[in-house]
């Protein structure tokens, strides 16, 4: 199945991803999570190698981090 998106949808996706990245870097976890959905039960691969990590409830995990 091939899914296509419009230029407008792609532009909106990029805008939200940029805004989410800015919120994350600035420590605004609630805004980050409002903009970017983390599915429950996903596996995250480390960009520099090493073991993968499994996250059942990523939003709760991120909210528990100290500011």
Secondary structure, DSSP 8 states (H G I E B T S, - for coil): ------HHHHHHHHHHHHHHHHHHHTT-HHHHHHHS---SSEEE--TT-S--EEES-HHHHHHTS--
